[in-house]
Amino acid sequence: MKKVKTTNPELIELIRFLRRQSRENKANTWQDIAKRLAKPRRKRIVVNLSSLDRYTQKNETAVVPGKVLGAGKINHPITVAAFAFSEKAEKKIKAAKGKCLSFFDLVKKNPKGSNVKIIG
């Protein structure tokens, strides 16, 4: 098993969970997200709401292997799964009638990782 250099226990648990789900469900999506989360913090993805609004359609599921920030606005409801959300981003997504999920919830809801758009 590849050694993870991060010291955040929540992140280590999440990476191991995603790798396990990737093997069990034969879903390469979770393996790809685990690789992106295992990168150093300075290379981890940060996405603004304006980017999510631009690259998604109504009722799509977007995955951000990093943090979602509240810059910009979102005009349609989407489901977003990310490692972290800023308070403003969470409020704006919910105001647009969207959902903010953790990766654990998304994997339980969609074990194969189908119809998921990775942003970043």
C-alpha positions in Angstrom: 0.0 0.0 0.0 1.3 3.5 -0.9 2.3 5.5 2.2 0.2 8.6 2.8 2.3 11.5 3.9 -0.5 13.5 5.5 -1.0 13.6 9.2 -4.7 14.6 9.3 -6.4 11.4 10.7 -9.7 12.3 9.1 -8.0 12.6 5.7 -6.1 9.4 6.1 -9.3 7.5 7.0 -11.1 9.0 4.0 -8.3 8.1 1.6 -8.2 4.5 2.8 -12.0 4.3 2.6 -12.0 5.5 -1.0 -9.3 3.1 -2.0 -11.2 0.2 -0.4 -14.5 1.2 -2.1 -12.6 1.4 -5.4 -11.4 -2.1 -5.1 -14.7 -3.6 -3.8 -17.0 -1.8 -6.4 -14.5 -1.8 -9.2 -15.0 2.0 -9.5 -11.9 3.9 -10.7 -13.6 7.2 -9.8 -12.9 6.7 -6.1 -9.3 5.7 -6.7 -8.8 8.9 -8.7 -10.2 11.0 -6.0 -8.1 9.2 -3.3 -4.9 10.0 -5.4 -5.9 13.7 -5.6 -6.6 13.9 -1.9 -3.2 12.3 -1.0 -1.3 15.2 -2.6 0.3 17.8 -0.4 -2.0 20.5 1.0 -0.5 23.2 -1.2 -1.4 21.2 -4.4 -4.9 20.3 -3.2 -7.7 21.7 -5.2 -9.7 24.7 -4.2 -12.8 25.5 -6.2 -15.1 28.6 -6.1 -18.9 28.4 -6.5 -18.6 30.3 -9.8 -16.6 27.4 -11.2 -19.2 24.9 -10.0 -21.9 27.0 -11.6 -20.0 27.2 -14.9 -19.1 23.5 -15.3 -22.3 21.8 -14.0 -25.9 21.5 -15.1 -29.1 21.4 -13.0 -29.3 18.4 -10.6 -25.8 17.1 -11.4 -23.4 15.6 -8.9 -20.0 17.3 -8.6 -17.0 16.0 -6.6 -14.3 18.4 -5.4 -11.2 16.6 -4.0 -10.4 19.6 -1.8 -12.2 22.6 -0.5 -15.2 24.5 -1.9 -15.1 28.3 -1.3 -18.0 30.8 -1.5 -16.7 33.2 -4.1 -19.3 33.7 -6.8 -22.9 32.6 -7.0 -24.7 29.4 -8.0 -27.9 29.6 -10.0 -29.1 26.0 -10.1 -29.4 23.1 -7.6 -26.5 20.6 -7.6 -25.2 18.0 -5.2 -21.6 18.7 -4.2 -19.3 16.3 -2.3 -16.0 17.7 -1.0 -13.5 17.3 1.7 -14.3 20.7 3.1 -16.7 23.6 2.6 -16.4 27.2 3.7 -19.5 28.5 5.6 -20.5 30.8 2.8 -20.2 28.1 0.2 -22.4 25.8 2.2 -25.0 28.5 2.7 -25.1 29.5 -0.9 -25.4 25.9 -2.1 -28.3 25.2 0.2 -29.9 28.6 -0.8 -29.9 27.3 -4.4 -31.7 24.2 -3.1 -28.6 22.0 -3.6 -26.9 19.5 -1.2 -23.5 19.4 0.5 -22.3 15.8 1.1 -19.3 14.2 2.6 -17.5 11.6 0.5 -18.8 8.9 2.9 -22.4 9.8 2.1 -21.8 10.0 -1.6 -20.1 6.6 -1.7 -23.1 5.1 0.2 -25.5 6.8 -2.2 -23.6 5.9 -5.4 -21.1 3.0 -4.8 -20.1 2.7 -8.5 -19.3 6.4 -8.9 -21.4 6.7 -12.0 -22.6 10.1 -13.2 -20.2 12.0 -11.0 -18.3 15.0 -12.4 -14.9 15.6 -10.8 -14.2 19.4 -10.7 -10.6 20.6 -10.4 
